[in-house]
Amino acid sequence: MKFIAHINVMPLKELLDPQGKAVNSSLHNLGLTMLHDVRIGKHITLHVDAADKADADAHVREACKKLLANQVMESFDFTITEA
């Protein structure tokens, strides 16, 4: 079966996000003061060949833990749908 995984990788809430802070400051400089607490992360899309959704889930989770997210500084979540 073919699946598509949509993965979001974000900095841990406890850690400073310099890129998010810079964007937040720029938004305020543009007069968009109603926008705040900006966090910048990554969105990754993967195509997965797997026997079933549980197998696809296991493969994606392994990829996130081993390569796509630095778990010391980042968290991740994902959704998997049939392609």
Secondary structure by P-SEA (a helix, b strand, c coil): cbbbbbbbbbcccccccaaaaaaaaaaaaaccccccbbbbbbbbbbbbbcccaaaaaaaaaaaaacccccccccccccccccc
